[in-house]
């Protein structure tokens, strides 16, 4: 699969893509509105950061208990059902006078539900497009996410200013419900990719199997930690520039869009494979300039350049997909998503705590420096892992029971 037109001629790709568009727009608009409400109520950089990224902390619970469900639930019902639950939860958060602790309880519950949702969606993409089309398909989703965030943050900023955060939350709830309807009507009914009931034991066994490979283990860490630390910087936009946070979010999304277009469509595979680590360094380095507390113009330029580095995720995902068996694709990709979101939540909490003690600008600089340090520490392990393992482009060697995955056995 070599072109975007081929993607959209593939059955089921378009409705799944449209459903994800609506869900991303809803998440963007509701995140900005909710962060604004929490900041107005508490004036706390920590709580404001956690309102946007804290629900991701629930992902670690799901990744260790519920992730085996990603390959064992019917994809259409799960994708549409999760979007429906997010619509209801967002509408509840718009209720006037709702205590802040209740808002956070809802966010954590929704985060727990989403913990296996990423695995279901990306496993379905892998199933629809096959491994050779996954990178191109994922790049389209990432570009859509960038454009939806640009539009969503810009529109969200306007809606919050002209209407109110609560009305904006209700509009976001409507977008979630539209996403659920699109998935329900547009996707066909498919059987789960793996048999058996989801369980904590299956989840642990599969996680251990995926982490048994040194190269896969390093790829997961590179997908989780450096990016997550930079998202900690993003979680402080509202505290850094309360009235102009939407501008910073929009420019960050624009930079991510540029990085995804370049990585997914313009770079030759041989060139792309060499740029994973340089892109991660690009992702963090511009944030070091925040130690100077730049104005909104320079800050927007910094976050745009930095966010091009998010293209590193596509490079590492491409290699990860080549190293996982088909029957574990949902679980393996869900583990990537859950770990990534967990690290984002942890980083938002750390960044918010540092900002509470010092300042948002100082916290952003600290998080960027930590991201660079982690990238430079993990880079040699990735090179050693590639040198030590064969280039398995389709699946692992068959298991001892004639090729049937051991994880699917009771």
C-alpha positions as CSV (number, residue, x, y, z in Angstrom):
1,X,0.0,0.0,0.0
2,X,1.8,3.1,-1.3
3,X,-0.7,6.0,-1.4
4,X,-3.3,7.7,0.7
5,X,-6.0,7.1,-2.0
6,X,-5.4,3.4,-1.6
7,X,-6.1,3.7,2.1
8,X,-9.4,5.4,1.6
9,X,-10.4,2.8,-1.0
10,X,-9.9,0.1,1.6
11,X,-13.2,-1.0,3.1
12,X,-13.9,0.1,6.7
13,X,-10.9,2.5,6.8
14,X,-12.9,5.6,6.1
15,X,-15.6,5.1,8.8
16,X,-13.0,4.2,11.3
17,X,-11.0,7.3,10.3
18,X,-14.0,9.6,10.5
19,X,-15.0,8.2,13.9
20,X,-11.5,8.9,15.2
21,X,-11.6,12.4,13.7
22,X,-14.7,13.3,15.7
23,X,-13.3,11.7,18.9
24,X,-10.0,13.6,18.6
25,X,-11.9,16.9,18.1
26,X,-14.1,16.1,21.1
27,X,-11.1,15.3,23.3
28,X,-9.3,18.5,22.2
29,X,-12.2,20.8,22.8
30,X,-13.2,19.2,26.1
31,X,-9.6,19.1,27.4
32,X,-9.1,22.9,26.9
33,X,-12.5,23.7,28.3
34,X,-12.1,21.5,31.4
35,X,-8.5,22.8,32.1
36,X,-9.9,26.3,31.9
37,X,-12.6,25.4,34.4
38,X,-10.2,23.7,36.8
39,X,-7.7,26.6,36.6
40,X,-10.4,29.2,37.3
41,X,-11.6,27.1,40.3
42,X,-8.2,26.3,41.8
43,X,-5.5,28.5,40.3
44,X,-3.3,25.4,40.6
45,X,-0.9,24.5,37.8
46,X,-0.7,20.9,39.1
47,X,-4.5,20.3,39.1
48,X,-4.8,22.1,35.7
49,X,-2.2,19.8,34.2
50,X,-3.8,16.8,35.7
51,X,-7.2,17.7,34.4
52,X,-5.9,17.4,30.8
53,X,-3.4,14.5,31.2
54,X,-4.1,13.0,34.6
55,X,-6.7,10.5,33.3
56,X,-3.8,8.8,31.4
57,X,-2.6,7.6,34.8
58,X,-5.4,5.1,34.8
59,X,-3.8,3.5,31.8
60,X,-1.3,1.8,33.9
61,X,-4.1,0.0,35.8
62,X,-5.6,-1.1,32.5
63,X,-2.3,-2.1,31.0
64,X,-1.7,-4.5,33.8
65,X,-5.2,-5.9,34.3
66,X,-7.5,-5.4,31.2
67,X,-5.3,-5.2,28.1
68,X,-5.9,-8.8,27.1
69,X,-9.4,-7.6,26.2
70,X,-8.0,-5.6,23.2
71,X,-7.9,-8.8,21.1
72,X,-10.8,-10.6,22.7
73,X,-13.7,-8.0,22.3
74,X,-15.7,-7.4,19.1
75,X,-14.0,-4.3,17.6
76,X,-17.1,-2.5,16.3
77,X,-19.1,-2.7,19.5
78,X,-16.0,-1.7,21.6
79,X,-15.0,1.3,19.5
80,X,-18.5,2.7,19.4
81,X,-19.2,1.9,23.0
82,X,-16.1,3.7,24.3
83,X,-17.0,6.8,22.3
84,X,-20.6,6.7,23.7
85,X,-19.3,6.4,27.3
86,X,-17.0,9.4,26.8
87,X,-19.9,11.4,25.5
88,X,-21.9,10.7,28.6
89,X,-19.0,11.4,30.9
90,X,-18.2,14.7,29.2
91,X,-21.8,15.8,29.5
92,X,-21.9,15.0,33.2
93,X,-18.7,17.1,33.7
94,X,-20.6,20.1,32.3
95,X,-23.1,20.1,35.2
96,X,-22.8,23.4,37.1
97,X,-21.4,23.2,40.7
98,X,-19.9,19.7,40.2
99,X,-17.1,19.3,42.7
100,X,-13.6,19.2,41.4
101,X,-13.0,15.8,43.0
102,X,-16.0,14.4,41.2
103,X,-14.6,15.7,37.9
104,X,-11.3,13.9,38.5
105,X,-13.1,10.7,39.5
106,X,-15.0,10.7,36.2
107,X,-11.8,11.4,34.3
108,X,-10.0,8.4,36.0
109,X,-13.0,6.1,35.2
110,X,-12.9,7.2,31.5
111,X,-9.2,6.7,31.4
112,X,-9.6,3.2,32.7
113,X,-12.1,2.5,30.0
114,X,-9.8,3.9,27.4
115,X,-6.9,1.7,28.6
116,X,-7.8,-1.1,26.2
117,X,-9.6,1.2,23.6
118,X,-6.3,2.1,21.9
119,X,-5.4,-1.6,21.5
120,X,-8.8,-2.3,19.9
121,X,-8.5,0.6,17.5
122,X,-4.9,0.0,16.4
123,X,-5.4,-3.7,16.2
124,X,-8.3,-3.1,13.9
125,X,-6.2,-0.7,11.7
126,X,-3.6,-3.5,11.5
127,X,-6.3,-6.0,10.6
128,X,-7.9,-3.8,7.9
129,X,-4.6,-2.6,6.3
130,X,-2.2,-5.5,7.2
131,X,1.3,-4.8,8.4
132,X,2.6,-3.4,5.1
133,X,0.0,-0.7,5.2
134,X,0.1,0.1,9.0
135,X,2.7,2.8,8.9
136,X,0.9,4.7,6.1
137,X,-2.4,4.3,7.9
138,X,-1.0,5.3,11.2
139,X,0.6,8.4,9.7
140,X,-2.8,9.5,8.3
141,X,-4.4,9.1,11.7
142,X,-1.5,11.1,13.2
143,X,-1.9,13.8,10.6
144,X,-5.6,13.9,11.2
145,X,-4.9,14.2,14.9
146,X,-2.6,17.2,14.3
147,X,-5.2,18.9,12.1
148,X,-8.1,18.1,14.5
149,X,-6.0,19.5,17.4
150,X,-5.2,22.7,15.5
151,X,-8.8,23.2,14.7
152,X,-10.0,22.0,18.0
153,X,-7.8,24.1,20.2
154,X,-8.4,27.2,18.0
155,X,-12.2,26.6,18.1
156,X,-12.1,25.6,21.7
157,X,-10.3,28.8,22.7
158,X,-13.0,30.8,20.8
159,X,-15.9,28.8,22.2
160,X,-14.6,29.1,25.8
161,X,-14.2,32.9,25.3
162,X,-17.5,33.6,23.5
163,X,-19.7,31.0,25.2
164,X,-18.4,29.3,28.4
165,X,-16.4,26.2,29.3
166,X,-19.5,24.3,30.3
167,X,-21.3,24.9,27.0
168,X,-18.1,23.9,25.2
169,X,-18.1,20.6,27.1
170,X,-21.6,19.9,26.0
171,X,-20.6,20.5,22.4
172,X,-17.7,18.1,22.9
173,X,-20.1,15.5,24.3
174,X,-22.1,15.8,21.0
175,X,-18.9,15.1,19.0
176,X,-18.2,12.0,21.0
177,X,-21.8,10.7,20.4
178,X,-21.4,11.4,16.7
179,X,-18.2,9.4,16.7
180,X,-20.0,6.5,18.4
181,X,-22.7,6.6,15.7
182,X,-20.2,6.7,12.8
183,X,-18.4,3.7,14.1
184,X,-21.6,1.7,14.8
185,X,-23.0,2.4,11.3
186,X,-19.8,2.4,9.3
187,X,-17.9,-0.6,10.6
188,X,-18.8,-4.2,9.9
189,X,-19.2,-6.8,12.5
190,X,-15.9,-8.7,13.1
191,X,-15.0,-11.5,15.4
192,X,-12.4,-10.9,18.1
193,X,-8.8,-11.6,16.9
194,X,-8.1,-14.0,19.7
195,X,-10.2,-16.6,21.6
196,X,-10.8,-17.0,25.3
197,X,-11.9,-14.6,28.0
198,X,-9.9,-11.6,29.0
199,X,-8.2,-12.0,32.3
200,X,-5.5,-10.4,34.4
201,X,-3.3,-13.6,34.0
202,X,-3.5,-13.4,30.2
203,X,-2.6,-9.7,30.4
204,X,0.5,-10.4,32.5
205,X,1.6,-13.4,30.4
206,X,1.4,-11.4,27.2
207,X,3.1,-8.3,28.7
208,X,5.9,-10.6,29.8
209,X,6.2,-12.2,26.4
210,X,6.4,-8.8,24.7
211,X,9.0,-7.5,27.1
212,X,11.1,-10.6,26.7
213,X,12.7,-9.2,23.5
214,X,15.4,-6.6,24.3
215,X,14.7,-4.7,21.1
216,X,10.9,-4.6,21.7
217,X,11.6,-3.5,25.3
218,X,13.8,-0.7,24.2
219,X,11.3,0.4,21.5
220,X,8.5,0.5,24.1
221,X,10.6,2.7,26.4
222,X,11.5,5.1,23.6
223,X,7.8,5.3,22.7
224,X,6.8,6.0,26.3
225,X,9.3,8.0,28.2
226,X,11.0,10.8,26.0
227,X,7.6,11.7,24.4
228,X,5.8,11.6,27.7
229,X,8.2,14.0,29.4
230,X,7.7,16.5,26.5
231,X,3.9,16.1,27.0
232,X,4.6,17.2,30.5
233,X,5.8,20.5,29.0
234,X,2.6,20.8,27.0
235,X,0.5,20.2,30.1
236,X,1.8,23.6,31.4
237,X,0.6,25.7,28.4
238,X,-2.5,26.9,30.3
239,X,-0.4,27.9,33.4
240,X,2.4,29.5,31.2
241,X,0.0,31.6,29.1
242,X,-3.5,31.4,30.6
243,X,-5.1,33.6,27.9
244,X,-3.1,32.3,25.0
245,X,-2.8,28.6,25.7
246,X,-4.9,27.7,22.6
247,X,-2.3,29.4,20.4
248,X,0.5,27.2,21.9
249,X,-1.6,24.0,21.6
250,X,-2.5,24.8,17.9
251,X,1.1,25.5,16.9
252,X,2.3,22.3,18.7
253,X,-0.4,20.4,16.7
254,X,0.8,22.0,13.5
255,X,4.4,20.9,14.2
256,X,3.2,17.4,14.9
257,X,1.3,17.4,11.6
258,X,4.5,18.5,9.7
259,X,6.5,15.7,11.4
260,X,3.9,13.0,10.5
261,X,3.7,14.1,6.8
262,X,7.5,14.1,6.5
263,X,7.9,10.8,8.3
264,X,5.0,8.9,6.9
265,X,5.0,10.1,3.3
266,X,8.2,11.9,2.2
267,X,11.1,10.0,3.8
268,X,12.5,6.8,2.2
269,X,12.4,3.8,4.5
270,X,16.2,3.6,4.7
271,X,16.5,7.3,5.7
272,X,13.5,7.1,8.0
273,X,15.0,4.2,10.0
274,X,18.0,6.4,10.9
275,X,16.0,9.4,12.2
276,X,14.2,7.9,15.2
277,X,16.8,9.2,17.8
278,X,17.5,12.6,16.1
279,X,13.7,13.2,16.0
280,X,13.4,12.5,19.7
281,X,16.2,15.0,20.4
282,X,14.5,17.6,18.3
283,X,11.3,16.9,20.2
284,X,12.8,18.1,23.5
285,X,15.6,20.6,22.6
286,X,13.6,23.7,21.8
287,X,11.9,23.5,25.2
288,X,15.2,24.3,26.8
289,X,14.7,27.9,25.6
290,X,11.8,28.3,28.0
291,X,14.3,28.9,30.7
292,X,14.4,32.4,29.2
293,X,10.6,32.8,29.6
294,X,10.0,33.8,25.9
295,X,7.0,35.7,24.8
296,X,4.1,34.0,23.0
297,X,5.6,34.5,19.5
298,X,8.9,32.8,20.3
299,X,7.2,30.2,22.5
300,X,4.9,29.3,19.6
301,X,7.9,28.9,17.2
302,X,9.7,26.7,19.8
303,X,6.8,24.4,20.2
304,X,6.2,24.1,16.5
305,X,9.8,23.1,15.8
306,X,9.8,20.7,18.8
307,X,6.6,19.0,17.8
308,X,8.0,17.9,14.4
309,X,10.0,15.5,16.5
310,X,6.8,13.5,17.3
311,X,7.4,11.9,14.0
312,X,9.8,9.7,15.9
313,X,6.8,7.6,17.1
314,X,6.0,6.5,13.6
315,X,9.5,5.3,13.1
316,X,9.6,3.2,16.3
317,X,6.0,1.9,15.7
318,X,7.0,0.7,12.3
319,X,9.8,-1.4,13.8
320,X,7.6,-2.6,16.6
321,X,4.8,-3.8,14.3
322,X,7.4,-5.8,12.4
323,X,8.4,-7.6,15.6
324,X,5.0,-8.7,16.9
325,X,2.8,-11.7,15.9
326,X,-0.6,-11.0,14.2
327,X,-2.7,-12.5,17.0
328,X,-1.1,-10.1,19.6
329,X,-1.3,-7.0,17.5
330,X,-4.1,-5.4,19.5
331,X,-2.5,-6.2,22.8
332,X,1.0,-5.1,21.7
333,X,-0.2,-1.8,20.2
334,X,-2.5,-1.3,23.1
335,X,0.4,-1.7,25.5
336,X,2.2,1.0,23.5
337,X,-0.8,3.3,23.8
338,X,-1.4,2.6,27.5
339,X,2.2,3.1,28.4
340,X,2.4,6.3,26.4
341,X,-0.7,7.7,28.0
342,X,0.4,6.6,31.5
343,X,3.8,8.3,31.0
344,X,2.0,11.5,29.8
345,X,-0.1,11.5,33.0
346,X,2.9,10.9,35.2
347,X,4.9,13.6,33.4
348,X,2.0,16.0,33.7
349,X,1.9,15.4,37.5
350,X,5.7,15.9,37.8
351,X,5.7,19.0,35.6
352,X,2.7,20.5,37.5
353,X,4.5,19.7,40.8
354,X,7.7,21.4,39.7
355,X,5.7,24.4,38.4
356,X,3.9,24.7,41.7
357,X,7.2,24.9,43.5
358,X,9.1,27.0,40.9
359,X,7.4,28.3,37.7
360,X,5.9,26.8,34.5
361,X,8.9,27.9,32.5
362,X,11.3,26.3,34.9
363,X,9.3,23.1,34.9
364,X,9.2,22.9,31.1
365,X,13.0,23.3,30.9
366,X,13.5,20.5,33.5
367,X,11.2,18.1,31.6
368,X,12.9,18.8,28.3
369,X,16.4,18.1,29.8
370,X,15.1,14.9,31.3
371,X,13.7,13.8,27.9
372,X,17.1,14.4,26.2
373,X,18.9,12.5,29.0
374,X,16.6,9.4,28.6
375,X,16.9,9.4,24.8
376,X,20.7,9.5,24.9
377,X,20.7,6.7,27.6
378,X,18.4,4.4,25.5
379,X,19.9,5.0,22.1
380,X,22.9,2.6,22.5
381,X,20.5,-0.2,23.7
382,X,18.4,0.2,20.5
383,X,21.5,-0.1,18.3
384,X,22.6,-3.3,20.2
385,X,19.2,-4.8,19.9
386,X,19.0,-4.3,16.2
387,X,22.4,-5.8,15.7
388,X,21.6,-8.8,17.8
389,X,18.1,-9.7,16.3
390,X,17.1,-10.8,12.8
391,X,14.9,-8.5,10.8
392,X,11.6,-10.3,11.3
393,X,9.2,-8.5,9.0
394,X,6.0,-10.5,9.5
395,X,5.8,-12.5,12.7
396,X,7.8,-14.3,15.4
397,X,9.0,-17.9,14.9
398,X,6.1,-20.3,15.6
399,X,5.6,-21.3,19.2
400,X,6.2,-24.9,20.2
401,X,2.5,-25.9,19.8
402,X,2.5,-25.7,16.0
403,X,2.4,-22.0,15.7
404,X,-0.5,-21.3,18.1
405,X,0.3,-18.5,20.5
406,X,0.9,-19.7,24.0
407,X,-0.9,-16.7,25.3
408,X,-4.2,-17.9,23.9
409,X,-4.1,-21.2,25.8
410,X,-6.2,-21.3,29.1
